[in-house]
């Protein structure tokens, strides 16, 4: 077990509802490089347990925390299959960790985004019978066994929208309801939270009924958790407003060209804004990108902003990016350079702080896969803040976050 270094103690003031003595404690699963976790930590949660199966992703997670000077999780990093925690003797040991966490935290939550290719139209689409799809069932089983006070499950929209997968999704919800949870769900788009990227994901959040009772919520037959959960409180942009803005569609590709920002669009939703904000050309991962196997003709022939094809999408500097699905062999081209995007640029499109870096020894395949799989940081932060608002916790951030990002 890794040593725990205490940061500054949070001062928490309370309004109506649930009373807490400290920050909610989080157990993270399918953690990847930690994008989702970072959003929760920077919103006032305590990350106590991290589980990831793929070693390069775990090494990236540990590396990024060291770079950001974030304390190690109290219960350490666990490089293993999540299914081990549902079976003895690991099940009992895991329960002991949760009991230990409850000694210093009144609320314990699970967060995780099980690998999604089996539910993705653009992926394997094998559903819950696929190897990755089975992990969603395992995550739900673990929640039902250990009964955290709340949980978050993130996945591709195909799990929720595709008819054959929706049956499985509803089955999992029923299982959670039978174990004492009330749930709420929303198909979010990362761009709503200020991320320069169109990225839809289904978010399922659940709370134990006892927690909701402490909040004073006693649902009637016609009431649901969705009636009161403040999903839209931390949304910065409405999708209909974004769609109505005068975005440039395509312009001829001219290498190293300059172009002023058009009027009438929010600069912070553009690729170029984030490239500059994160200083991507001086970033430690700036030179990490795939080089073409044969010539540059194809790279130079695609107009800036032409993202109409499944692959070889050229971003526009003054527009947001399509979904960063690097793990599905999609090729995303730089707006005004004759090459693919670098890791630094991909991190910027995922709205990560410029201090966030990947280790130099990670392979390009693993680097782009972990970046493409991650929940965009600003979306994660917005959702984490929404949960805190619902729990009526007011945290003095100047005392909670010793290291701001």
N, C-alpha and C positions, 0 to 999 in steps of 0.2 A: 504494500500500500504506500502510495506517495505521501510525503509530508504535506500538511495543510498550513498555509500561511494566512493569518487573519489580516484582512484589510480593515479600513475604518468601519466603525459600527454605524449602521443606518439609524437615523432618527426617523421614526414613522409616526405621523399624526393620523388620527382616525376621524372619519365622519360617520354617517349612519352605517349600520350593518356589521359585517364581520370584523372582529378585532384580532389583530395579530401582533406578536412581539418582535417579529423580524421578517426577513425576506422569505418568500416561498422558495422551497428547495426543489431543484429540478434533476430528474434522472433522464438522461438523453440516450436514445437508441438510433441506430443507423446514422451515426453522427457525421460521417463524411469528414469534410475539412472544417466543419463547425460553423457554417454560415447561420443556420437556424439558432444554434446555441448562443452565438455572439449577439444576435438581436435580443434574446431573452436576458442575457447578462447585462447588457447595456441599458436595459429597461428596469433593472432592479431586482432580478432574480439571482439565486445562488446556485451555480452549477456544481453538483456534488458527485455525479456519476456519469461516465461517458463510455458508451459501447459502440464499437465498430468492428466489422469482420475483416475488411481489406487493409492489410498492413500499410501500404503506401498512403492511404487516406488517413489512418490513425497517426502516422508519422507527420503528415502535413498538419493535422489538427494540433499536435503537440508543438510543432515548430511555430505555427502562427501565434499560439498563446504566449510562447516565450518572447517572440518579437513584439507583441502587444503588451507584454509585461502583465499578463493576467494570471492570477494565482491558479495553481493546479487544483483539480477537483478533489474534494475531501476524501472521497472513496476511490479515487484513482481512475485510470484508463483500463478498459477491459476489452482485449482483442480476442473476441470469440463469437460464435454463433449465438444469436439471441435465444434460440430454442433451448440452450443449456440452462437458462434461468427458469425455465418452466418445469425442469425435471430435478429430482433429488440426486445428489445432495445440494446442488447449486440453488435450487428453489428455496431451501431453508436458509442458506447463507444470505441469499438476496433479501429475504424477508427480514433478516436481522439487520441488514444495512438500512432498510426503510424504518425499522423501529428505532434505530440509532438516530436517523435523520429527524424523526418526530420529537426527539428530546430537545432539539434546538430550533425547530421550525414547526409552526402549527399547520402549515399546508405543504403537502408534497405533490408534485406533478410529474407526469411522464410526457415527454415530447418525442416525436419521431416521424420520419417519412420513409416507410418501407420502400425498397427498390421498386421502381414502377414500370419497367419495360413490358411486363406481362399484361398490364392494363392500358398500355399506350397504343393508339392506332398506328403511330409511327414506329412502334417497337415490336416486341414479339407477339403481343396480343393473345397470350395463352391463358390469361385470366388467373383465377385462384388455383388452377391446377399446375401452373408453371412454378419453377423453383423459386423465383422471386415473388410470385403471387402468394405462395404459401406463407411467406414471411409476414404478410399483412394479418393473416389469421393468427399466427404465432404472437404478434404484437398485441392483438386484441385479447388473446388468451392470457398473456402476461398481465395485462391491465385487470382482467377479471379475477385473476388469482391474487394479486397484491393490493388491489383496490386503492390506488392513489386518490387524493382528493379531487384532482382534475387531470385531464389528459388532452393532448393534441395529436391528431393524426393527419398528415399531409400526403397527398398523392396526386397523380395526374387526373385531369378531368374525365378521362375515359372510364375510370373506376365508377364514377358517379353518373356519367351521361350515356355511356354505351349500354344498351338494353341487357345484353348477356352478362355484363359485369355488375350492373345495378342490382341484380338479384342477390349476388354475393354481398355487395355493400349493405343492402338492407338486412340481410341475415346477420352480419356483424353488428349492426346497430341494435337489432333485437336482442342479441346476446348481451350487449352492454346495458341495455335497458333492464334486462332481467337481473342484472347484478347491481342494480341500484343507481344507475346513471341516467341523467337527463342530458340530451345532446342538442347541439345546434350546428348547422353547417352553412357554408357559403362557398360558391365558386368565385374565388378572388382573381384579380388580375394585378400582377406586380406593379404595373404602371400607375395604378390608383394610389399607391403609396409613395410615388416619386421616383420609382425605378425607371431607367431609360430603356424599358424592354416590355414588349407584349408577352406576358407569361401567365397563362391560366393554370390554377391549381385548386383542387377541392380541399377545403380545410374542415375537418370534423373536430369539434371541441365538446368535451363532456365534463360534467361536475357531479359528484356524489350528491344525492338528495339531502344528506345531512348538512353538507356545506350550504346548499341553497336554502335550507330551513334556517340556518344561522343568519343568512342574508335577509330573511324575512320573505322569501319567495315560496309560496304554497300554491302551486298551480291548480287551477280548476280543470274541469274536463275540456273546456274550450281554450285553455291557455297552453302555450308551449314556451320553452326556453328562448326560442328565436324571437318571441314577442318582446322580450326585454333585453336581450343581449345587444350591446351597442356596436354592432359590426362596422358601422359607417363613421364612428367617431374620429378615427385617426386616418381616414381616407383623405388624401390631399386633392385628388382630381377625379371628377366624375367621368366615366367612359364616354358618355354622350357629349360632354364638353370637349374632350380630347378629339373625338371623331369630327367635330365641327370646326376644328382649327385648320388654318391654311398651310398644311404641311407640304413641303416640296416632295414630289414623287421621284422623279429621276432627272439626272443631269449627265452630260457626257463625262466619261472618266478622263481626268487630266491629272497625271501624276504630280504630286507635291503642289497642287493648285491651292489658291486661297479663295474664300467665298464668305462674304458677310452674312450674318444671321438674318433670316427674313423677319419681317415684322409679324406680330400677332401670334407667336408661338412661345411657350415657356422654355427658356434656355435650359433649365435644369432637367428637362425630359429628353435632351438631345445627347447623342453619342459624343459629339465634340466637346460639350460642356464637361462631361465626365472624364474624357481623355485629358483635358487640361487640369481639371480638379485633382486628378490622381497623378499628374505628371508622368504619364505612362511611358514616355520615351526615356526617362531617367529612372524608371522603376527597376528593382532587382530582377524582375521577370520580363523585362522589355525585349530581350533577345530570344525568348523562348517562343518559337512558332514553327509550324511545319513549312518546309520549302517544297516547291513544286518538283515533281519527278522529271518533267520534260517541258522546258520553255516557259515563257511568260505570256504567250499570245492570248490564251484564254483569260488569264487574269486581267489583261489590259483591254479586252473586248467588251467586258460587262460594264454597263453604265453605273454611275454612282446612284445608289438607291434602288437598284433592281434586285428585289428579294422575292420575285414571283416564282422562282423554281425551288424545288426541294433542296437542291444543293447549289453551290456556287452563288451564294447570295451576297451581293455587295451592299454594305450598309451605307446610309446617307449620313453625312456628318451632322446635318441639322434636322435629324429625325430620330426617333427611338428605334431600337433594334427589334427584330423578330425574336422569337423564343431562342435562347442560347442552348440549343440541343446538340452540343458538340459530341456527346457520347453516341449519337446515332449517325455518325459519319457525315454530318452536314459540314459543308465548307463555307465559312463566313469570311468575306474579303474586306480588307481595310478600305474605307471610303476613298482615300486619295493616295494610297501606296499600292504598288503591284505585288501584294503578298497577302497571305492569310492573317487573321488577327493574332496578336501575341497573347500570352497568358496574362500579362499586365492589362491589356485592353479588355480581355474577357472578364477579369476581376472588376474592372471599372464598370462594365455593363451590368454586372451583378450588384452594383452599388456598394461594394466593399470599401472601407476606408483605405486611403493610399498606403497606410502603414502595413496593411495585410499583405503578406507575401507567402509564396510557396517555396519549399526548399529547392536548392539548385540541383539536387541529385534525383529529383522525381522525373520519371519518364514523361515525354510529351503526351502520350496516350492517357496516362493516369492523371496528369495535370488538367487536361481539358475535360476529362470525364468527371473529375471531382468538382470542377468549376461548373460544368453544365448541369450536374445533378443537384447542386445546392439551391436552397431557398434564398432568393435575393435578400441581402441584409436589411434594406429599408422595409421590405414587406414583412420580414420576420419581426423587426422592431415594432412596426405598427400593430401587428397581431398581439405581440406580447404586452404592449401598452393597453390594448383593448381589454385583454383578460384582467389586467391589474385594475383598470377602471371599473370593470364589472364587479370585482371583489371589493371595491370601495377602499382600496389601499392608496394612501397618498404618501409618496416617498420623496424626501428631500434629497434630490440627486447630488447636490454638492457634497453631501455627507456619505452617500451610498457609493458613488463611483470614484474611486481614488484615481483611476486612469481613464479619462474620457477619450472617446474616439470621435 
